[in-house]
Amino acid sequence: MQDLIPRAERVATLLKERKETIVVVESSTGGLLSAALLALPGASAYFLGGAVVYTQVARRALLDMQGMPDGMRASTEAYALHAAKLARQRFSATWALAETGASGPTGNRYGDAPGHTCIAIVGPTERAMTLETGMIDRAANMRAFSEAALDLMLKVLKE
């Protein structure tokens, strides 16, 4: 996680300067995004909460995502955007960051290969992206997904 902290610090600095808040919904990063953002002193100024939504049970219990549009499945940009919008609304946050994917060493139940993730940012602007690392190393993918999510968040905040 140590390699994520400089990225999280840049995001946190901008959020604090702007008096903005963030909520995080993550899956295949397993809490790394939240941990990186919370590892910094003063995190309560910008971090409202988060959830590791790793299973369908967690999705129902933590996000109450019963209103998912027909045909939507996890590990897609549409799902990441939907989760981010829902979390942002429920937490009344300025921003929501959502991640969903397959960290490995095998793919997920939806047919996505290991190293696949979709990341979404929802706030005053919206952005979504898909990353395919091509790696089967679970821990390396979790780090790569987290790095990409924090980098995207930083990019959006700087726009």
N, C-alpha and C positions, 0 to 999 in steps of 0.2 A: 504494500500500500504506500510505502514511503515515496515511490516515484510518482504517485498521483497527487501528493500534497501540493507541490508547486502549481500544478494546474488548478486545483481546487482553490488555492490561495488567490490566484488571479481572478477567478470567478467571484469568490467571496468579497474581494476588495471592491469590485464594481458594484455588486449588490449592496454592500454597506454604504458606499458613497452615494448611491442613488436611492437609498432607503427602500429597497425592493426585497421581496421575499421569494423563496423557492420551496417547492415540494417535489419529492422524488418518488417515482414508481419504477422499480427495477425487477428484473427477473434473473437473467443469466449472469448478471454481475454480482448477484448474491449479497448485496448490501455494500459493495465497495464504493459506489458513488456516494451514498449517504455517509459512510465512514470517513471518506476523504473530506467531505464538506464539514463534517462534525469534528474532525481532528484539530480544527483551527480555533484558537481562542476567540470568543465573541460570536460563536456560531448562532446563538439564540437571536441575534439581531436580524438574521436573514433566513435561517433554516426552520421551516414550520413543522416538518415531519416527513415521513416516507413509509413505504411499504415494499417488502420483498414479496412479489406476487409470482411465486415459482410454479404453482399448480393451479388447476381449475378450482380446487377447493379454496385456495387462498384468494383467487380472483373474486369468487362469490362472497367470501367472508370479509375481506379487507376493502374491496372496492364496490361490492354489491353491483357488479356489472351485468345485471340481468337484462338491461336494455341494449345489449350489443346489436348492431344492425345484422340482419340475416346474412349469412355467408361470411361474416367477418371471423377471422381466426387470429390467434396469437402469432407472434413472429412476423408481423407485417407492419409496414409503415402506417397503414390505416388503423390498426389496433393500437400502435404506440401513440398516435395522435388522439385516438379516442380515450385511452387511459390517461394521457396527460390533461386533456380537457376536463375529464371527470374529476381528477385529483385537484386541479387548479380551482375548479368551482367549489368543491367540497371544503377545501382549506382556505378559500378566499386569498390565494397567493397571487403574487404578481406573475410568477413563472412556474411552470411545471416541466419537469424533465422525466421522460419515460424511456425505458429500454426493454426489449424483449428479443429473445434469440435462442441459440443453441451453442452452449459453450464447449461441448464435447465430452468425451472423446468420440461419441457417436452423434448422429443427428437427433432431431426432436421428433415428436409424434406426428408432426405436420409434414414431414418429408424434407425439412431444411437440413442442409449439411452442417457439420460442426464448423464453427467459425462464422456463423451467420448471425447477424443482429440487426435490428431496426431501432432507431433512436428518434425520438420526437421531442421538440421543444414547443411549448405553447405559452404564450403571454401576449404582450402587445403586438408581437409578430409570431408566426408559426413556421417551423421548419422540420423536415423529416429527412432521414437518410438511411440507407442500407449499407452495411459493411460486411464484406466476405473476406475473412483472413486467410482461408485455405488451410488453417492449422487444425490439428486434432487435440493439441495440448490445452486442456481445460483451464488451468491457471493462466496460461499465456493469453488465451482468448478473453478471459474475464478482465485481465489488465488492459488488453487492447480495446475491448468494448468500453471500458471505463474511461480510458484516455480519449477515445473518439467522442464520447458523450460530453466530457468536460471541454474538449476542444470546440465542439459544436456550440456548446453553451457560451463559451467565451466569444466565439465569432459572432453569434447573434447579439450578445450584449454590446459588442463594439460597433455594430451597424447603426 
